[in-house]
Amino acid sequence: MKTELKEQVFVTADALLAEGLNKPTNAQVRDRIGTGSLSHISPLMGEWRKLRQQDSIAKNAIPDD
């Protein structure tokens, strides 16, 4: 179930981001999914945010050569 919820949270957060929300909230994700507790969604959103930050840093990195 946790893997399924993680996938739902990540897909939903990405969709909200694509719709123009710069910082999707835990509550917005839960409302869109329609299920889940904030205590389960919150750490997953933290992981999603961390991955987004790492992706952003990697995209903006200046090549060494």
N, C-alpha and C positions, 0 to 999 in steps of 0.2 A: 504493500500500500504506500509506503514512504516514497519509493521510486516513482510510483504513479503520481503522487501528489507533487513531488519535485518537478516532474515533467510538466504537469498542469500549471504550476506556479511560474516556471521559467517561460513557458509558451505564452501565458497570459500577461506576464510582465513585459515581454517583448512586444506583444500586440498593443498593450497600452502605450508603450514607448513609441511605436510606429504610428499610433493615432495622435501623437503630439503631446502626450504627458511626459514631461522631462524627468519626473521623479515619481513613478507609480508607488502608491502606498500599499502597505500590507492589507488595509481594509478594502481598497479598490480591487486588489487582486482577489481577495476572499469574496467580495460581492460579485465579481465577474465569474468566478468558478462556481459559486453558489453553495459551497460546502467548505468544511475545514475550520479549525480553530486558529486564532491568531498565534497561539503558543506553538503550533506546528508550522504555520506559514512564515512567521517572523524569522526564524533562523534560515529558512530557505531563501527568503528575500535578501537576507544579509549575504548569503553565498552568491546570489544572482548579482547583487550590487558589486561585490568584490570582483567577480568575473568580468563584469562590464567595465570596471575601472582598469583591470589588467588589459583588456582588449583595447581600450582607449589609449593607454600608455604605449602598447605595442604598435598601434597604427600611427602614432605621432612621433615614434622614435626616429632619430636621424641616423641613417646608415653610416657605418664606419668608413666605408670606401668612398 
